[in-house]
Amino acid sequence: MSTPALAIQLSDAEMRLLQALVYQECGMYFDARRTHFLQDRLQRRLRECRMDSFYNYYRLLISAEGKQELAQLLENLTVNETSFFRNKAQLDLFHKSILDDIIREKQAAGDHYLRIWSAGCSTGQEPYTVAMLVADALAYHQLRMPNPGATMWPKPLIPPPWKVEIPASDINYTVLRAGQEAIYNEHQMASVDYSYRLRYFDKVGERYAIKKTIDIIFCRNVMMYFDEAEQKRLVEKFHRCLRPGGYLLVGHAESLLGLTNKFTMVYRDSGTAYRSNEVPQ
């Protein structure tokens, strides 16, 4: 197959076929106003696959062998523009009115579980923004209605007895992975003021990482199935996710010996665990 020298023009029937496939696979509908965008993204994939026929490309998409290419096409159809604290007026409404009302309602009902879904989260700036605003709102609520029995030090981001869950989803797996990594450059952090950076981010070289908040990770009898290189990558990721002084528990036949120097083994009554060498400040 050769790289097409000119853009392939789809017939109306071919365009309808592509529209139907995209709609069937992910629910995105491209009407007449957006067919130019759809055609542009299609041309990119044709060039990448070195195909010069829509018919051959379509056959690839609907074949068992073409599932990965279909996923690539669908990812190309998403617009992943996002930023921290985007649409400030709407976030102010959420933070100062909607969230305050919901917290009061739940407090009155004895329900301290808050769940917020970020649908179409892109590279994570929206759910992390929501998390920061929720943490601020709950801290302020705690100041107004203190719970003497819940005094803890250091103060947790989410004051007890509150529990918060913010599931985040996106059709684009590539941007989801970026959101899971939660590391952002200076340009991406432009809309995050100093106080938020200080409280919720760690400076890692020239970039910013969401602060580690996981206390304990269980990963037992999993690493034994990976080679040494993959084990090292996994342990490094666990270390980034754990809070300073957090614990990692692996299987009884597994060890971090030779994989990292960022954990210290804890041994007690025949039980073992690993503690991050970073001590809480």
N, C-alpha and C positions, 0 to 999 in steps of 0.2 A: 504494500500500500504506500502511496506517495502523499506527501504533504500537499493539500490543495492550494494551488496558486491564487485562486480567487475564492471569495466567500460563496458558499453554496446558498442559493436562494430556494427556500422551501415553498412548495405549492401550498395552496389553502388546505388541501387534504392532509398533507404531511404535517403542517402546523397543528391542525386539529388532532392528529394522531399523537403528537408530542405533548400537546396541552392535556389530552386525556390521560396519558401515561403519568405525567407529573402529578395531576390531580389525584389519580388513583393511588399513587405511592405515598404522597405526603399531604394531600389536601390543599396544596397551593394552587390557586386559580389565576391563570394569566389571560385576562380578557384582551380585547382588541387594542386597548391603550398600552398594554405591556408586552405585546408580541415582539417589539423591537428589542427589548431587554432579553427576552427569552432566546431570540435568534442570535444575539450577540454572545450569550453564554454558551449556546450550542456550538458556535464557530470555534470558541476557545477549546472546547473538548474535542472537536473534530481535528484541530491542529495538533493537540496533545497526543491523540491516538493515531495520528497520521492516516486519517481516513478521508476519502474524497467522495463519499456517498452517504446520504442520510439513510437510505435503505439499509446499508450494511451496519451503520451505527445503531439504528433502531433494533435490528436483529440482535446485535450484541447486548443492548440494554435489557431485552426481554429474555435473554438466555440465562441459564444457570451460571455460566462463566462470566456474565457481565454484571453481577451484583455489585462488585466493587466499583466498576465504572458508573453504574447507576447512582451509587452513593456519592461519587465525586461530582456528578452532574447536579444532583440535588443540593450539595454543599455550595456549588457555584451559583445557585439561584437565590441564595440567602444574602441579604445585605446586613453586614455585621457591625454597622456603625453604633457605637455606644460610648458612654463616658461616665465617670463618677458624678453623682449629683446632677444628672441630666434633667432638664425641665424643672428648675428650682421651684417655680410657683406650684406645680402639682405636688412636689415632694414636701413643700411647706404645708400644704393642705393635709397630706398624709400624716406628717409628723406632729403638727400642732392641733389637728382637729380629729381626723379619723382614728389615728392610733390612740389618742388620749381617750376618746369615747369607748373604744373597744377594751382598753385596759380597765377603765372604770366598770364597764359591764361585766367583764370576766371576774374582776375582784369581788364585785357584789355577789356573783353567783358561786364564788369559791373555786372558780376554774382558772388555773394559773398556767395553762398551756396555750401558747400562741403559735400558729402555723401560717406562714405566708409563702405563697408560690410565686416565683419569678419565672414566668413562661416566656421563652424567647430571651434567655439570659445572656446570649453572646459570650464574650470573654470574661464575664463575671462582675463587671463594675456595678451593674444594677443590684444583684443580690447582696453584694458586700456593702453597698450604700445603704440598702434597707437594713442590714444587720447593724450597722453603726447607728442609724437613727433609732432603731428599736432599743439598742443598748442604752442610748442617751435617754430615751423616753422612760424606760423602766427605772433607770437611776434617779431621774427627777421624781417619778412617782414614789419611789422608796423614800426620798427625802421628805416628801409631803406626808406620807403615811408609813413611818418607820416600823420595822418589825424587830423588836429588841432581841428576840430569840434567834435571829438570823445573822448576827454580827460575825463576820469572817474577815480574816486578813491573810494574804492580800485580798482586797475586794474582788470578787469575780465579775466578769463582764456582764453576766446576767444574774441579778440578785435573786436568791432563793425567796420564796418557793417557785419562782417563775421558771418555765422551760420554754425555749424558743426553737422552732425548726423552720428553716427556710429552704425548701427544695427548689432547685433551679434546673430548668430543662431547656434544650435547644435542639433543633433538627440537625444542626451542623456539629458533627463530632469533633472536628478540629478545634473549633472555638471552645467547646466544652472542656477539652483537655487543657487549653490555655487558662480557663477559669479555675480548673482544679489546681493548677500550678500556682495561681494567685501571685504572680510576680509582675510588676508593672514598671515601665520606664518613666522618666521625668515628664515626657510629653503626656502620657496617659494620666499622670498624677496632677496635671495642671489645675484641675478644679477642686483638688483636695487641700483644704487649708492646713496650716501648721498644727493646730490643736488635734485635728483628726489624724494627721500623719504620726504625731507623737504617741497618741493613745492606741492606735490600731494597726500600725505598720512597723516593720523593722527595716532599717536601711541595710541592703545587701549589695556592697559595691556601689554601682551607679544606679541601682534599681531598688524598688520597694516591695517587700513581701508582707502579706497579711500576717499579723502576729500569730504565733503558735498558741493554740488553745486546747489541744487534745491532751488529756492527762495520762491516759493509758491506752496502748494499742495491743490487742491480741492478734497474733499471726502464728498460730500453732500448726505444725505439720504442713506448711505451705511451701516454705523456701526450699525444702528438700527436693522439690520437683524442678528447680531452676538451676542453671549453671552458675558458676561463681560470679561471672560478670553481672548477670541479672540479679543475683542475690545482693551484690554491692549496691546496685542502683536502687533496689527496693529498700534496703536499710537506710540509705542516704535520704530517700523520700520520707521514710518514717521519722527520721531525725528532724527533718524540716517541719513536719506536721506537729510533733510533740512540743508541749510547752517546756521551758527550762526545768530540768529535774523530773521530767515525765518518764514513764516506764514502758518498756516493750517486753512482752511475754511471747516467747517462741516455744516450739515443741521440745519435749524432753530429749530428743535425739538431735536437736539442732543447736548451733552455736554461732555466735558472732565473731569467734576467734579468727583472726586473719582477714575479716571483712571490713572492720572499721575500728577506729580508736576513739569514737565519739560516745561510746557507752561503757559503763562499768558494771560488771556482773554482781548481782546481789544474790547471796546464797543463804538459805535458812531452812532448817528441818527438811533437807533433801529437795527443797524447791528452789528453782532458779528464776531470775528475771534480770533484765538489763535496764539501768537507769541512765538517762542522758547526762553527760558530763557537765552540761550547762546548769549551774545552780541558780535558783530564783533570786532575783535582785530584791 
